[in-house]
């Protein structure tokens, strides 16, 4: 059984429920079919409404094709592994940065270049 996810089914909710700010979507089967992605729907005013899908589900004794569903122990291990990979990605994403030693000089340059947009 393959995972089937159709975000378009949530578009009607975004259009009809005034003041909606987001949707948490849990599909009936498999619950985690959206694979934790964020999809977007538009309300009647053209505002983007996030549709958050599940990454994992606590549902033991499912067929092996449901790789993101299991008992609480396996799901907690999956979540911990995912968080650890995010921490590594975050650390690696700042490898190109360097500290600025003279903030006063930088601030003066910003004020000169963007004087119409900067206020102190």
C-alpha positions in Angstrom: 0.0 0.0 0.0 1.6 3.2 -1.1 1.3 6.6 0.6 -1.2 8.8 -1.1 -1.4 12.5 -0.1 -3.6 15.1 -1.7 -3.3 18.5 -0.1 -6.0 19.9 -2.4 -8.7 18.4 -0.2 -7.8 21.0 2.4 -8.3 23.9 0.0 -12.1 23.9 0.7 -11.5 24.4 4.4 -9.2 27.3 3.8 -11.8 28.9 1.5 -14.8 28.3 3.7 -13.6 28.8 7.3 -13.1 32.5 7.8 -10.3 33.5 10.1 -8.5 30.1 9.7 -4.8 30.5 10.4 -3.6 26.9 9.9 -4.6 23.3 9.5 -3.1 20.2 11.2 -3.8 17.4 8.8 -3.9 13.8 10.0 -5.0 11.5 7.1 -7.0 8.4 8.0 -4.7 5.9 6.5 -1.7 6.2 6.5 -1.7 8.9 9.1 1.7 10.1 8.1 1.2 10.2 4.4 2.2 13.8 4.1 5.6 12.9 5.5 5.8 16.0 7.7 5.7 18.5 4.9 4.0 21.8 5.0 1.6 22.5 2.2 -0.2 25.8 1.4 -3.8 26.6 0.6 -5.4 30.0 -0.2 -8.4 31.4 1.7 -11.0 33.6 -0.1 -8.9 36.7 0.6 -5.7 35.2 -1.0 -4.0 34.6 2.3 -1.7 31.6 2.5 -2.9 29.0 5.0 -0.3 26.4 6.1 -1.4 22.7 6.1 0.8 20.7 8.4 1.0 17.0 7.8 2.1 14.3 10.2 5.6 12.9 10.1 5.0 9.9 12.4 2.1 8.1 13.9 1.7 6.0 17.0 0.1 2.9 15.6 1.7 -0.4 16.2 1.1 -3.7 14.4 0.7 -2.2 10.9 2.2 -3.7 7.8 5.9 -3.1 7.2 5.1 -0.6 4.4 4.1 1.8 7.2 7.7 2.8 8.1 6.8 5.9 10.1 4.2 4.2 12.3 5.0 2.0 15.3 4.9 1.9 19.1 6.0 4.8 21.3 9.5 3.5 21.7 10.3 3.3 18.0 8.6 6.7 17.3 10.6 8.4 20.1 13.8 6.9 18.5 12.8 8.2 15.1 12.1 11.7 16.5 15.4 11.8 18.4 17.3 10.8 15.3 15.5 13.5 13.2 16.3 16.2 15.9 19.9 15.2 16.0 20.2 15.5 12.2 18.6 19.0 12.4 21.1 20.1 15.0 23.9 19.0 12.7 22.4 20.8 9.8 22.0 24.0 11.9 25.6 23.8 13.0 26.8 23.3 9.4 24.7 26.1 8.0 26.7 28.6 10.0 30.1 27.5 8.8 30.3 30.4 6.4 29.8 33.1 9.1 32.5 35.1 10.9 32.3 37.4 13.9 32.3 41.2 13.3 34.7 42.9 15.6 33.9 46.6 15.0 30.1 46.9 15.2 30.4 50.7 15.5 32.0 51.1 12.1 29.5 48.7 10.5 26.6 50.5 12.1 27.9 53.9 10.7 28.2 52.4 7.2 24.6 51.1 7.4 23.3 54.4 8.6 25.0 56.2 5.7 24.0 53.7 3.1 20.4 53.1 4.3 19.7 56.4 6.2 16.1 56.4 4.9 15.5 52.9 6.4 17.5 52.9 9.6 16.6 54.7 12.8 18.4 54.6 16.1 
